Amino acid sequence: MTDTTPTKSPQTDGALTGLTVLDLTRVLSGPYCTMMLGDMGARVIKVEQPGKGDDTRGWGPPFQNGESSYFLSVNRNKESITLNFKHPDGRKVLDKLIAKADVIVENFRPGTLTRQGLGYESLAASHPQLVYCSISGFGQTGPRRSEPGYDAVMQGEGGLMSITGSSGGTPYRLGVAIADIVSGMFAAYGVAIGLLARERTGRGQYIDVGMLDSVAAILTYQAGICFATGQAPPRLGNQHPTIVPYETLAASDGNIVVAVGNDALFVKFCEVLEIPTLASDARFTSNKDRVEHQEALRPLLAERLKTKSRQQWLEALKQAGVPCGAVRDLAEVLSDPQLIERMMVVSTNHPNVGPMQVLGVPVKMSNSPGAVRTPPPVLGEHTGGILETLGYSPAERKALKEAGVI
């Protein structure tokens, strides 16, 4: 890969600078949410189990000098404190952290923290400005609220797998944990809106994010098809249900993606392929016609596209203004000068790993930009410093460690 040293770095504070997030999450949906908040300047204190930490610290290989690449991918811009808050002394530490927090994010199974006196209703009585976000598989209400939520299950239960994969083939899970990730994104959105509302009302509130709800929310036009027809949309592989051609096509040496979103683009597309008569063929004149006759169109395109290389077609299509791209592997993507220029691949320095690369912040803000400020933390890296700011003396910190609290 190419050098990814940032060419510029934000000089101003992030939009959430000055706010403290208490992160009681693990695995992916919750950590992704709190990472987004940390990227925008919030101080994120990640509470982890002593001796073990977030489950993903053990997920691998690959590991980088003992650190899980999975964990490293979603936990930058955070501090780590190890704390057994089921222990009375640990609970006292947690209560002090809560008193300083603007936001709590948790993704335990519904009812778990409530039974420990850490549910929203219990805490809001003493901390009315607290914004409290819970992420769970099925949400805090409904007949399935107590069921656990895992990404693969949610992709199946939420219908994503039913529309992913080749026509007539096996349903597929997406190559990333999309149910976890979109749930984390919706949670971060909810927290931001909750903080905005607090500015107006002076009060915090409870935010309930269910993974099944989140997956349903991204079904968009596929759900619209189901509403309109009363029929479940089928799997179409890389084809689009309502636009043709909008799919992957095979060149002589690899695949390209074309997005011919209107009739004018189809005319240009046919001109580049040097088969302009297709655009005037009554079967293909309009998008509606092309959708109805796609089985006749697709072999004609395939025969022509295999006559040139991927790069030849891409250069010609881009010159003509036809939206297109290569089907690239991740090594190609992460070396793209476009992403490097926009600081979407950046370097940071981890205490154990040393220099390492992480993904950057996708939301570019002109006055209060986010940034990768600190690397993912080593387990318990900040425990001593956090306890010191809470007023714990060296002797008290030692006693907590000997008692297994930290």
Secondary structure as GFF3:
##gff-version 3
##sequence-region A 1 406
A	DSSP	beta_strand	20	24	.	.	.	ID=ss1
A	DSSP	alpha_helix	29	39	.	.	.	ID=ss2
A	DSSP	beta_strand	43	48	.	.	.	ID=ss3
A	DSSP	three_ten_helix	55	58	.	.	.	ID=ss4
A	DSSP	beta_strand	63	64	.	.	.	ID=ss5
A	DSSP	beta_strand	67	68	.	.	.	ID=ss6
A	DSSP	alpha_helix	69	73	.	.	.	ID=ss7
A	DSSP	beta_strand	79	82	.	.	.	ID=ss8
A	DSSP	alpha_helix	88	100	.	.	.	ID=ss9
A	DSSP	beta_strand	103	106	.	.	.	ID=ss10
A	DSSP	alpha_helix	112	115	.	.	.	ID=ss11
A	DSSP	alpha_helix	120	126	.	.	.	ID=ss12
A	DSSP	beta_strand	131	136	.	.	.	ID=ss13
A	DSSP	alpha_helix	151	157	.	.	.	ID=ss14
A	DSSP	three_ten_helix	161	163	.	.	.	ID=ss15
A	DSSP	alpha_helix	178	201	.	.	.	ID=ss16
A	DSSP	beta_strand	206	210	.	.	.	ID=ss17
A	DSSP	alpha_helix	211	217	.	.	.	ID=ss18
A	DSSP	alpha_helix	220	229	.	.	.	ID=ss19
A	DSSP	beta_strand	246	250	.	.	.	ID=ss20
A	DSSP	beta_strand	255	259	.	.	.	ID=ss21
A	DSSP	alpha_helix	263	272	.	.	.	ID=ss22
A	DSSP	alpha_helix	277	280	.	.	.	ID=ss23
A	DSSP	alpha_helix	287	292	.	.	.	ID=ss24
A	DSSP	alpha_helix	294	305	.	.	.	ID=ss25
A	DSSP	alpha_helix	310	320	.	.	.	ID=ss26
A	DSSP	beta_strand	324	326	.	.	.	ID=ss27
A	DSSP	alpha_helix	330	333	.	.	.	ID=ss28
A	DSSP	alpha_helix	337	341	.	.	.	ID=ss29
A	DSSP	beta_strand	345	350	.	.	.	ID=ss30
A	DSSP	beta_strand	354	359	.	.	.	ID=ss31
A	DSSP	alpha_helix	383	389	.	.	.	ID=ss32
A	DSSP	alpha_helix	394	402	.	.	.	ID=ss33
###
